[in-house]
Amino acid sequence: MLIMKDSHTKVVFDFVVPEKGVNEYVVSRVISALKSLGYKKVIIRSDQEVSLIALIERVKEDWSGEVIIENSPV
């Protein structure tokens, strides 16, 4: 399960993730959610899980907006 929350509008998105790491379906759903919010720049906060970082990096590559990645402290 992947959860996204927009801190400004408090909108929550949740996605069932069939596997860890980069999954094309999940990447497209995350990008679709970002587009629906209308932002051109976002900050994505996450822990340091390797599979989650890989997914965020892929979204960063594929989305037309700017993505800033912030990791939580260890």
MODELLER restraints for C-alpha pairs under 7 A, 6 or more apart:
rsr = mdl.restraints
at = mdl.atoms
rsr.add(forms.Gaussian(group=physical.xy_distance, feature=features.Distance(at['CA:1:A'], at['CA:14:A']), mean=6.88, stdev=0.5))
rsr.add(forms.Gaussian(group=physical.xy_distance, feature=features.Distance(at['CA:1:A'], at['CA:15:A']), mean=5.66, stdev=0.5))
rsr.add(forms.Gaussian(group=physical.xy_distance, feature=features.Distance(at['CA:1:A'], at['CA:16:A']), mean=4.65, stdev=0.5))
rsr.add(forms.Gaussian(group=physical.xy_distance, feature=features.Distance(at['CA:1:A'], at['CA:17:A']), mean=5.31, stdev=0.5))
rsr.add(forms.Gaussian(group=physical.xy_distance, feature=features.Distance(at['CA:2:A'], at['CA:14:A']), mean=5.61, stdev=0.5))
rsr.add(forms.Gaussian(group=physical.xy_distance, feature=features.Distance(at['CA:2:A'], at['CA:15:A']), mean=5.11, stdev=0.5))
rsr.add(forms.Gaussian(group=physical.xy_distance, feature=features.Distance(at['CA:2:A'], at['CA:16:A']), mean=6.44, stdev=0.5))
rsr.add(forms.Gaussian(group=physical.xy_distance, feature=features.Distance(at['CA:2:A'], at['CA:17:A']), mean=6.53, stdev=0.5))
rsr.add(forms.Gaussian(group=physical.xy_distance, feature=features.Distance(at['CA:3:A'], at['CA:13:A']), mean=5.77, stdev=0.5))
rsr.add(forms.Gaussian(group=physical.xy_distance, feature=features.Distance(at['CA:3:A'], at['CA:14:A']), mean=4.48, stdev=0.5))
rsr.add(forms.Gaussian(group=physical.xy_distance, feature=features.Distance(at['CA:3:A'], at['CA:15:A']), mean=6.52, stdev=0.5))
rsr.add(forms.Gaussian(group=physical.xy_distance, feature=features.Distance(at['CA:4:A'], at['CA:12:A']), mean=5.66, stdev=0.5))
rsr.add(forms.Gaussian(group=physical.xy_distance, feature=features.Distance(at['CA:4:A'], at['CA:13:A']), mean=4.98, stdev=0.5))
rsr.add(forms.Gaussian(group=physical.xy_distance, feature=features.Distance(at['CA:4:A'], at['CA:14:A']), mean=6.26, stdev=0.5))
rsr.add(forms.Gaussian(group=physical.xy_distance, feature=features.Distance(at['CA:5:A'], at['CA:11:A']), mean=5.73, stdev=0.5))
rsr.add(forms.Gaussian(group=physical.xy_distance, feature=features.Distance(at['CA:5:A'], at['CA:12:A']), mean=4.40, stdev=0.5))
rsr.add(forms.Gaussian(group=physical.xy_distance, feature=features.Distance(at['CA:5:A'], at['CA:13:A']), mean=6.29, stdev=0.5))
rsr.add(forms.Gaussian(group=physical.xy_distance, feature=features.Distance(at['CA:6:A'], at['CA:12:A']), mean=6.49, stdev=0.5))
rsr.add(forms.Gaussian(group=physical.xy_distance, feature=features.Distance(at['CA:17:A'], at['CA:26:A']), mean=6.62, stdev=0.5))
rsr.add(forms.Gaussian(group=physical.xy_distance, feature=features.Distance(at['CA:20:A'], at['CA:51:A']), mean=5.70, stdev=0.5))
rsr.add(forms.Gaussian(group=physical.xy_distance, feature=features.Distance(at['CA:21:A'], at['CA:51:A']), mean=4.03, stdev=0.5))
rsr.add(forms.Gaussian(group=physical.xy_distance, feature=features.Distance(at['CA:21:A'], at['CA:52:A']), mean=6.09, stdev=0.5))
rsr.add(forms.Gaussian(group=physical.xy_distance, feature=features.Distance(at['CA:21:A'], at['CA:54:A']), mean=6.04, stdev=0.5))
rsr.add(forms.Gaussian(group=physical.xy_distance, feature=features.Distance(at['CA:21:A'], at['CA:55:A']), mean=5.70, stdev=0.5))
rsr.add(forms.Gaussian(group=physical.xy_distance, feature=features.Distance(at['CA:22:A'], at['CA:54:A']), mean=6.19, stdev=0.5))
rsr.add(forms.Gaussian(group=physical.xy_distance, feature=features.Distance(at['CA:22:A'], at['CA:55:A']), mean=4.76, stdev=0.5))
rsr.add(forms.Gaussian(group=physical.xy_distance, feature=features.Distance(at['CA:27:A'], at['CA:59:A']), mean=5.84, stdev=0.5))
rsr.add(forms.Gaussian(group=physical.xy_distance, feature=features.Distance(at['CA:31:A'], at['CA:59:A']), mean=6.64, stdev=0.5))
rsr.add(forms.Gaussian(group=physical.xy_distance, feature=features.Distance(at['CA:31:A'], at['CA:63:A']), mean=6.13, stdev=0.5))
rsr.add(forms.Gaussian(group=physical.xy_distance, feature=features.Distance(at['CA:40:A'], at['CA:65:A']), mean=4.67, stdev=0.5))
rsr.add(forms.Gaussian(group=physical.xy_distance, feature=features.Distance(at['CA:40:A'], at['CA:66:A']), mean=6.24, stdev=0.5))
rsr.add(forms.Gaussian(group=physical.xy_distance, feature=features.Distance(at['CA:41:A'], at['CA:65:A']), mean=5.52, stdev=0.5))
rsr.add(forms.Gaussian(group=physical.xy_distance, feature=features.Distance(at['CA:41:A'], at['CA:66:A']), mean=4.52, stdev=0.5))
rsr.add(forms.Gaussian(group=physical.xy_distance, feature=features.Distance(at['CA:41:A'], at['CA:67:A']), mean=5.92, stdev=0.5))
rsr.add(forms.Gaussian(group=physical.xy_distance, feature=features.Distance(at['CA:42:A'], at['CA:66:A']), mean=6.35, stdev=0.5))
rsr.add(forms.Gaussian(group=physical.xy_distance, feature=features.Distance(at['CA:42:A'], at['CA:67:A']), mean=5.16, stdev=0.5))
rsr.add(forms.Gaussian(group=physical.xy_distance, feature=features.Distance(at['CA:42:A'], at['CA:68:A']), mean=6.24, stdev=0.5))
rsr.add(forms.Gaussian(group=physical.xy_distance, feature=features.Distance(at['CA:43:A'], at['CA:67:A']), mean=5.86, stdev=0.5))
rsr.add(forms.Gaussian(group=physical.xy_distance, feature=features.Distance(at['CA:43:A'], at['CA:68:A']), mean=4.65, stdev=0.5))
rsr.add(forms.Gaussian(group=physical.xy_distance, feature=features.Distance(at['CA:43:A'], at['CA:69:A']), mean=5.84, stdev=0.5))
rsr.add(forms.Gaussian(group=physical.xy_distance, feature=features.Distance(at['CA:43:A'], at['CA:70:A']), mean=6.92, stdev=0.5))
rsr.add(forms.Gaussian(group=physical.xy_distance, feature=features.Distance(at['CA:44:A'], at['CA:67:A']), mean=6.96, stdev=0.5))
rsr.add(forms.Gaussian(group=physical.xy_distance, feature=features.Distance(at['CA:44:A'], at['CA:68:A']), mean=6.17, stdev=0.5))
rsr.add(forms.Gaussian(group=physical.xy_distance, feature=features.Distance(at['CA:44:A'], at['CA:69:A']), mean=5.05, stdev=0.5))
rsr.add(forms.Gaussian(group=physical.xy_distance, feature=features.Distance(at['CA:44:A'], at['CA:70:A']), mean=6.07, stdev=0.5))
rsr.add(forms.Gaussian(group=physical.xy_distance, feature=features.Distance(at['CA:45:A'], at['CA:69:A']), mean=6.10, stdev=0.5))
rsr.add(forms.Gaussian(group=physical.xy_distance, feature=features.Distance(at['CA:45:A'], at['CA:70:A']), mean=4.71, stdev=0.5))
rsr.add(forms.Gaussian(group=physical.xy_distance, feature=features.Distance(at['CA:45:A'], at['CA:71:A']), mean=5.58, stdev=0.5))
rsr.add(forms.Gaussian(group=physical.xy_distance, feature=features.Distance(at['CA:45:A'], at['CA:72:A']), mean=6.86, stdev=0.5))
rsr.add(forms.Gaussian(group=physical.xy_distance, feature=features.Distance(at['CA:46:A'], at['CA:70:A']), mean=6.61, stdev=0.5))
rsr.add(forms.Gaussian(group=physical.xy_distance, feature=features.Distance(at['CA:46:A'], at['CA:71:A']), mean=5.13, stdev=0.5))
rsr.add(forms.Gaussian(group=physical.xy_distance, feature=features.Distance(at['CA:46:A'], at['CA:72:A']), mean=5.99, stdev=0.5))
rsr.add(forms.Gaussian(group=physical.xy_distance, feature=features.Distance(at['CA:47:A'], at['CA:71:A']), mean=5.36, stdev=0.5))
rsr.add(forms.Gaussian(group=physical.xy_distance, feature=features.Distance(at['CA:47:A'], at['CA:72:A']), mean=5.14, stdev=0.5))
rsr.add(forms.Gaussian(group=physical.xy_distance, feature=features.Distance(at['CA:48:A'], at['CA:71:A']), mean=6.26, stdev=0.5))
rsr.add(forms.Gaussian(group=physical.xy_distance, feature=features.Distance(at['CA:60:A'], at['CA:67:A']), mean=5.59, stdev=0.5))
